[in-house]
Amino acid sequence: MQPLRSYSGLLVGFVVFGIVVWLANRVHSELNDPGFAQTVLIAVFGWAGGWLVGFLVAPNTSHELKNLSQATSTITAFVAGFIMAKIEPSFTPIFADGRLMNEPIYGIRMLIFIICFVVAAINMYVFREFNGRY
């Protein structure tokens, strides 16, 4: 019964992802914004990041726990140092002159990223935690 639950959870996650992409398409057509492909790329990036985080927080064996803890510390150091230094200047133009408020697509893209990230992280965690070794 447990594998059925975890597979149905994955199916729900993919349905949510499909709904998010469909809603993004509707928003882009309503705003006459040609950047739909960028929004889908942001959604996929959020989905992949969520799967990675869900994978890292739900190890199945003690050997995997040891390996994943090393990988997690390496990834954390990378994110904290390099990426934060590179991302911060990218946010400056978004918040300058009220651009975020004048162009709602930035907020919509951030919401899409967060939704995809959280749903994917929960999906991978539940799948690995309740499905055991696969």
PAMIGU-139006 format. One record per residue (C-alpha): residue number from 0; residue in three letters; chain; x, z, y. Coordinates in nm, 3 decimals, padded with zeros to 5 digits, m for minus. Layout:
N
<site n="NUM" res="ala" chain="A" px="X" pz="Z" py="Y"/>
...
//
This chain:
134
<site n="0" res="met" chain="A" px="00.000" pz="00.000" py="00.000"/>
<site n="1" res="gln" chain="A" px="00.287" pz="00.076" py="00.240"/>
<site n="2" res="pro" chain="A" px="00.429" pz="m00.281" py="00.237"/>
<site n="3" res="leu" chain="A" px="00.082" pz="m00.415" py="00.318"/>
<site n="4" res="arg" chain="A" px="00.063" pz="m00.185" py="00.622"/>
<site n="5" res="ser" chain="A" px="00.406" pz="m00.283" py="00.749"/>
<site n="6" res="tyr" chain="A" px="00.337" pz="m00.656" py="00.704"/>
<site n="7" res="ser" chain="A" px="00.003" pz="m00.622" py="00.878"/>
<site n="8" res="gly" chain="A" px="00.182" pz="m00.440" py="01.161"/>
<site n="9" res="leu" chain="A" px="00.423" pz="m00.732" py="01.192"/>
<site n="10" res="leu" chain="A" px="00.130" pz="m00.972" py="01.198"/>
<site n="11" res="val" chain="A" px="m00.033" pz="m00.773" py="01.478"/>
<site n="12" res="gly" chain="A" px="00.295" pz="m00.786" py="01.671"/>
<site n="13" res="phe" chain="A" px="00.312" pz="m01.164" py="01.643"/>
<site n="14" res="val" chain="A" px="m00.052" pz="m01.192" py="01.750"/>
<site n="15" res="val" chain="A" px="00.026" pz="m00.979" py="02.057"/>
<site n="16" res="phe" chain="A" px="00.325" pz="m01.203" py="02.132"/>
<site n="17" res="gly" chain="A" px="00.100" pz="m01.510" py="02.107"/>
<site n="18" res="ile" chain="A" px="m00.157" pz="m01.355" py="02.339"/>
<site n="19" res="val" chain="A" px="00.115" pz="m01.269" py="02.592"/>
<site n="20" res="val" chain="A" px="00.247" pz="m01.627" py="02.589"/>
<site n="21" res="trp" chain="A" px="m00.106" pz="m01.764" py="02.620"/>
<site n="22" res="leu" chain="A" px="m00.177" pz="m01.534" py="02.916"/>
<site n="23" res="ala" chain="A" px="00.154" pz="m01.638" py="03.074"/>
<site n="24" res="asn" chain="A" px="00.047" pz="m02.001" py="03.043"/>
<site n="25" res="arg" chain="A" px="m00.281" pz="m01.923" py="03.215"/>
<site n="26" res="val" chain="A" px="m00.106" pz="m01.733" py="03.495"/>
<site n="27" res="his" chain="A" px="00.142" pz="m02.014" py="03.551"/>
<site n="28" res="ser" chain="A" px="m00.131" pz="m02.273" py="03.572"/>
<site n="29" res="glu" chain="A" px="m00.332" pz="m02.054" py="03.812"/>
<site n="30" res="leu" chain="A" px="m00.030" pz="m01.995" py="04.037"/>
<site n="31" res="asn" chain="A" px="00.083" pz="m02.359" py="04.009"/>
<site n="32" res="asp" chain="A" px="00.425" pz="m02.230" py="03.905"/>
<site n="33" res="pro" chain="A" px="00.638" pz="m02.473" py="03.701"/>
<site n="34" res="gly" chain="A" px="00.855" pz="m02.196" py="03.550"/>
<site n="35" res="phe" chain="A" px="00.656" pz="m02.143" py="03.230"/>
<site n="36" res="ala" chain="A" px="00.959" pz="m02.217" py="03.012"/>
<site n="37" res="gln" chain="A" px="01.156" pz="m01.946" py="03.192"/>
<site n="38" res="thr" chain="A" px="00.876" pz="m01.699" py="03.133"/>
<site n="39" res="val" chain="A" px="00.867" pz="m01.782" py="02.762"/>
<site n="40" res="leu" chain="A" px="01.245" pz="m01.740" py="02.749"/>
<site n="41" res="ile" chain="A" px="01.210" pz="m01.396" py="02.909"/>
<site n="42" res="ala" chain="A" px="00.941" pz="m01.307" py="02.653"/>
<site n="43" res="val" chain="A" px="01.161" pz="m01.420" py="02.363"/>
<site n="44" res="phe" chain="A" px="01.455" pz="m01.225" py="02.507"/>
<site n="45" res="gly" chain="A" px="01.235" pz="m00.914" py="02.528"/>
<site n="46" res="trp" chain="A" px="01.115" pz="m00.971" py="02.172"/>
<site n="47" res="ala" chain="A" px="01.470" pz="m01.013" py="02.038"/>
<site n="48" res="gly" chain="A" px="01.594" pz="m00.707" py="02.228"/>
<site n="49" res="gly" chain="A" px="01.305" pz="m00.501" py="02.095"/>
<site n="50" res="trp" chain="A" px="01.378" pz="m00.608" py="01.739"/>
<site n="51" res="leu" chain="A" px="01.743" pz="m00.513" py="01.785"/>
<site n="52" res="val" chain="A" px="01.654" pz="m00.169" py="01.920"/>
<site n="53" res="gly" chain="A" px="01.397" pz="m00.114" py="01.646"/>
<site n="54" res="phe" chain="A" px="01.655" pz="m00.216" py="01.386"/>
<site n="55" res="leu" chain="A" px="01.919" pz="00.018" py="01.528"/>
<site n="56" res="val" chain="A" px="01.696" pz="00.326" py="01.541"/>
<site n="57" res="ala" chain="A" px="01.564" pz="00.295" py="01.184"/>
<site n="58" res="pro" chain="A" px="01.854" pz="00.279" py="00.936"/>
<site n="59" res="asn" chain="A" px="01.761" pz="00.276" py="00.568"/>
<site n="60" res="thr" chain="A" px="02.073" pz="00.420" py="00.401"/>
<site n="61" res="ser" chain="A" px="02.347" pz="00.664" py="00.495"/>
<site n="62" res="his" chain="A" px="02.601" pz="00.379" py="00.487"/>
<site n="63" res="glu" chain="A" px="02.381" pz="00.178" py="00.720"/>
<site n="64" res="leu" chain="A" px="02.340" pz="00.485" py="00.943"/>
<site n="65" res="lys" chain="A" px="02.718" pz="00.513" py="00.977"/>
<site n="66" res="asn" chain="A" px="02.760" pz="00.142" py="01.056"/>
<site n="67" res="leu" chain="A" px="02.465" pz="00.131" py="01.295"/>
<site n="68" res="ser" chain="A" px="02.582" pz="00.438" py="01.487"/>
<site n="69" res="gln" chain="A" px="02.914" pz="00.264" py="01.552"/>
<site n="70" res="ala" chain="A" px="02.734" pz="m00.054" py="01.657"/>
<site n="71" res="thr" chain="A" px="02.495" pz="00.142" py="01.877"/>
<site n="72" res="ser" chain="A" px="02.777" pz="00.315" py="02.062"/>
<site n="73" res="thr" chain="A" px="02.953" pz="m00.018" py="02.116"/>
<site n="74" res="ile" chain="A" px="02.637" pz="m00.186" py="02.243"/>
<site n="75" res="thr" chain="A" px="02.560" pz="00.110" py="02.469"/>
<site n="76" res="ala" chain="A" px="02.906" pz="00.095" py="02.624"/>
<site n="77" res="phe" chain="A" px="02.868" pz="m00.280" py="02.679"/>
<site n="78" res="val" chain="A" px="02.526" pz="m00.248" py="02.837"/>
<site n="79" res="ala" chain="A" px="02.621" pz="00.046" py="03.057"/>
<site n="80" res="gly" chain="A" px="02.935" pz="m00.117" py="03.189"/>
<site n="81" res="phe" chain="A" px="02.940" pz="m00.493" py="03.200"/>
<site n="82" res="ile" chain="A" px="02.574" pz="m00.587" py="03.207"/>
<site n="83" res="met" chain="A" px="02.471" pz="m00.331" py="03.467"/>
<site n="84" res="ala" chain="A" px="02.750" pz="m00.451" py="03.696"/>
<site n="85" res="lys" chain="A" px="02.633" pz="m00.811" py="03.655"/>
<site n="86" res="ile" chain="A" px="02.259" pz="m00.747" py="03.675"/>
<site n="87" res="glu" chain="A" px="02.255" pz="m00.535" py="03.992"/>
<site n="88" res="pro" chain="A" px="02.351" pz="m00.822" py="04.229"/>
<site n="89" res="ser" chain="A" px="02.084" pz="m01.038" py="04.063"/>
<site n="90" res="phe" chain="A" px="01.809" pz="m00.795" py="04.165"/>
<site n="91" res="thr" chain="A" px="01.905" pz="m00.793" py="04.533"/>
<site n="92" res="pro" chain="A" px="01.745" pz="m01.133" py="04.616"/>
<site n="93" res="ile" chain="A" px="01.429" pz="m01.038" py="04.427"/>
<site n="94" res="phe" chain="A" px="01.367" pz="m00.727" py="04.640"/>
<site n="95" res="ala" chain="A" px="01.494" pz="m00.875" py="04.969"/>
<site n="96" res="asp" chain="A" px="01.234" pz="m00.966" py="05.235"/>
<site n="97" res="gly" chain="A" px="00.943" pz="m00.850" py="05.018"/>
<site n="98" res="arg" chain="A" px="00.997" pz="m01.140" py="04.779"/>
<site n="99" res="leu" chain="A" px="00.870" pz="m00.939" py="04.485"/>
<site n="100" res="met" chain="A" px="00.541" pz="m00.879" py="04.665"/>
<site n="101" res="asn" chain="A" px="00.512" pz="m01.236" py="04.795"/>
<site n="102" res="glu" chain="A" px="00.585" pz="m01.398" py="04.459"/>
<site n="103" res="pro" chain="A" px="00.392" pz="m01.213" py="04.188"/>
<site n="104" res="ile" chain="A" px="00.552" pz="m01.414" py="03.910"/>
<site n="105" res="tyr" chain="A" px="00.854" pz="m01.179" py="03.915"/>
<site n="106" res="gly" chain="A" px="00.638" pz="m00.876" py="03.841"/>
<site n="107" res="ile" chain="A" px="00.447" pz="m01.070" py="03.577"/>
<site n="108" res="arg" chain="A" px="00.772" pz="m01.172" py="03.407"/>
<site n="109" res="met" chain="A" px="00.893" pz="m00.812" py="03.408"/>
<site n="110" res="leu" chain="A" px="00.566" pz="m00.699" py="03.249"/>
<site n="111" res="ile" chain="A" px="00.593" pz="m00.972" py="02.987"/>
<site n="112" res="phe" chain="A" px="00.948" pz="m00.863" py="02.905"/>
<site n="113" res="ile" chain="A" px="00.847" pz="m00.497" py="02.876"/>
<site n="114" res="ile" chain="A" px="00.541" pz="m00.574" py="02.660"/>
<site n="115" res="cys" chain="A" px="00.740" pz="m00.796" py="02.423"/>
<site n="116" res="phe" chain="A" px="01.028" pz="m00.547" py="02.405"/>
<site n="117" res="val" chain="A" px="00.807" pz="m00.248" py="02.327"/>
<site n="118" res="val" chain="A" px="00.587" pz="m00.427" py="02.072"/>
<site n="119" res="ala" chain="A" px="00.890" pz="m00.572" py="01.891"/>
<site n="120" res="ala" chain="A" px="01.073" pz="m00.238" py="01.887"/>
<site n="121" res="ile" chain="A" px="00.770" pz="m00.063" py="01.742"/>
<site n="122" res="asn" chain="A" px="00.718" pz="m00.342" py="01.488"/>
<site n="123" res="met" chain="A" px="01.077" pz="m00.334" py="01.361"/>
<site n="124" res="tyr" chain="A" px="01.086" pz="00.045" py="01.352"/>
<site n="125" res="val" chain="A" px="00.762" pz="00.067" py="01.154"/>
<site n="126" res="phe" chain="A" px="00.864" pz="m00.215" py="00.922"/>
<site n="127" res="arg" chain="A" px="01.202" pz="m00.059" py="00.841"/>
<site n="128" res="glu" chain="A" px="01.079" pz="00.300" py="00.829"/>
<site n="129" res="phe" chain="A" px="00.781" pz="00.244" py="00.601"/>
<site n="130" res="asn" chain="A" px="00.895" pz="m00.054" py="00.398"/>
<site n="131" res="gly" chain="A" px="01.223" pz="00.096" py="00.276"/>
<site n="132" res="arg" chain="A" px="01.488" pz="m00.144" py="00.157"/>
<site n="133" res="tyr" chain="A" px="01.405" pz="m00.511" py="00.172"/>
//
